């Protein structure tokens, strides 16, 4: 069973470079200012993300419906 198939693991996806640029412009931040996630994290390994990639995490929320978080993959 893959980690992403588990009910408690939210959806993780690697953003394309164009999506990263759009996100950074929207938030007015630099890539290095995003919250971090380690390359050794099991879900990061499973989706094939490398240091420097930005990951979009989509969580279901009882209060907000859906919450989206972004993380920069680091060593």
N, C-alpha and C positions, 0 to 999 in steps of 0.2 A: 504494500500500500504506500502510495506517495504521501508525503507530508501535506501537500496542498489538498488532498482528498479528505483530510481529517476535519471534522465539524468545527473544532476550536481554532483552526489555522485560517486566518483571513487570506484573501486573494492577494498575491504578490505578482507584480509584472515589471519588467524592465522597460523604461521609457526610451523612445527613440530620441536621437540627438535634437531633432527639431522640437519635440515635445519638451525636452529639458530647457532649451532656450526660451520657449514660450512661457514655461513655468517660472523661470528665473526672472524674466522681464515682468511678469504679472506680480510676483512677490517682491520685486525690487531687491533681490539678494544675490550673492555669489554662490556658486555651487558648494564651496567649502563651508558656507554658513548653514547649510541644511543639517538636520539631525543625522547622525551616523548609524550605520549597521555594519558589523564586521563581516568580512568575506568568509570567515570560518563559520558563520551562522548556518545551520543545516538547510534552512529554506533558501538562503542565498546560493548555496552550492547546488541545490536541486534545480533552481531555475537557470543556472549557468551565468549568474551575474559576476562581473569582475570589478576590482577596485576602480573607482571613477564612474561607474554606472550609477544611475539614479533609479530607485525602485519606488513604484506606486503601490501603496498598501490600502486595500479597500475593506473596511470593516463594517459589519452590520451593527447598528446601534438602536437600542430600544427607544432612546429619546430623540436622536437626530435622524433615524432611518438609515442613513449611510454616512460613514465618516471616512475621509480620504487623508492619508498621511504620506509623506515623501521622505525617503532616506537615501543618503549618499553611502555607497559601499566603500569601505576603507579596509586596509590590510589588517 
